Amino acid sequence: MKRVHVVAAVIYEPQNRVINNAEAGVVGRILISCRPNHAHKGGFWEFPGGKLEIGEDARAGLVRELYEELDIEVTEATPFMQISHDYPDKKVFLDVWIVSSFTGQERGVEGQRISWVALNEISNYPFPEANQSILDKLLN
């Protein structure tokens, strides 16, 4: 079974919104999206991203995927971690990036639900098993 190379983004809320949310006691929210029901691990929440195209650089793939999925243009992104995970029916390699700045107004271009979530509330959202290492690193 071939391993699928996927880019994923931990997208931090833009600074101008964090200031406004700080007044409400919410600081450091991240953007997550819900996988479509027909997809592998459908109904679970995830860090936005997608499969790299053949020969595509990881950062370029990240920029492309976030534009296609969320209608945003990444302006600052740094590598965060890499994870290999084997499901019974699929093998994935996650190339995870931190996106600290973007332009545009985020929206679920493909009809997917999206949500800004504080890290102390993220455990209320079910994530695929491959994302557990990301959550662990973010929460520690």
MILUM-388111 format. One line per 2 residues: number of its first residue (from 0); for each residue x, y, z of C-alpha. Coordinates in steps of 0.25 Angstrom, whole numbers. Example, Ala and Ser with C-alpha at 12.3 -4.5 7.8 and 13.67 -1.06 7.14 Angstrom:
% MILUM-388111
0 = 49,-18,31 ~ 55,-4,29
//
This chain:
% MILUM-388111
0 = 0,0,0 ~ 6,13,-4
2 = 8,24,6 ~ 0,37,3
4 = 8,50,5 ~ -2,60,12
6 = 1,75,16 ~ -7,80,28
8 = -7,94,35 ~ -9,98,49
10 = -14,112,45 ~ -14,122,56
12 = -24,133,57 ~ -20,146,51
14 = -14,156,62 ~ -25,166,60
16 = -35,156,64 ~ -27,151,75
18 = -27,165,82 ~ -43,165,80
20 = -44,151,86 ~ -35,154,97
22 = -46,163,103 ~ -55,151,103
24 = -44,142,110 ~ -41,134,97
26 = -27,135,92 ~ -19,127,82
28 = -30,120,74 ~ -27,111,62
30 = -35,108,50 ~ -40,93,48
32 = -49,87,38 ~ -59,76,37
34 = -56,64,28 ~ -67,61,18
36 = -75,49,22 ~ -72,42,9
38 = -57,44,11 ~ -47,35,19
40 = -50,38,34 ~ -62,46,30
42 = -69,54,40 ~ -56,56,48
44 = -49,69,50 ~ -35,72,44
46 = -25,82,42 ~ -27,87,28
48 = -19,83,16 ~ -18,72,6
50 = -10,63,-3 ~ 2,67,-10
52 = 2,67,-25 ~ 14,59,-32
54 = 27,66,-31 ~ 20,78,-23
56 = 28,84,-12 ~ 22,83,2
58 = 21,98,4 ~ 15,100,-10
60 = 5,89,-7 ~ 1,95,6
62 = -1,109,-1 ~ -9,103,-12
64 = -18,94,-3 ~ -21,105,7
66 = -25,114,-5 ~ -34,103,-11
68 = -40,99,2 ~ -41,112,10
70 = -39,123,0 ~ -27,129,8
72 = -13,132,3 ~ -2,128,13
74 = 8,139,16 ~ 15,132,27
76 = 17,117,29 ~ 28,109,36
78 = 30,94,37 ~ 24,88,50
80 = 26,73,50 ~ 25,61,41
82 = 17,48,44 ~ 15,35,38
84 = 2,27,42 ~ -3,14,37
86 = -18,12,37 ~ -23,-2,33
88 = -28,3,20 ~ -18,15,17
90 = -4,20,20 ~ -1,34,22
92 = 11,43,23 ~ 6,57,29
94 = 15,69,27 ~ 10,79,37
96 = 12,94,36 ~ 9,105,45
98 = 2,117,38 ~ 4,129,46
100 = -1,139,35 ~ -10,139,23
102 = -19,149,15 ~ -33,147,11
104 = -46,143,18 ~ -46,128,22
106 = -58,120,17 ~ -61,105,14
108 = -60,106,-1 ~ -64,91,-3
110 = -76,93,7 ~ -68,88,19
112 = -71,93,33 ~ -59,101,39
114 = -58,106,53 ~ -48,115,61
116 = -45,107,74 ~ -37,110,86
118 = -27,100,90 ~ -33,97,103
120 = -46,93,96 ~ -40,85,84
122 = -42,72,92 ~ -57,74,89
124 = -55,71,75 ~ -52,57,70
126 = -39,56,61 ~ -34,44,53
128 = -23,36,60 ~ -12,42,51
130 = -15,55,57 ~ -12,51,71
132 = 3,54,71 ~ -1,69,66
134 = -11,71,77 ~ -1,65,88
136 = 10,75,83 ~ 1,87,83
138 = -5,84,97 ~ 8,82,103
//
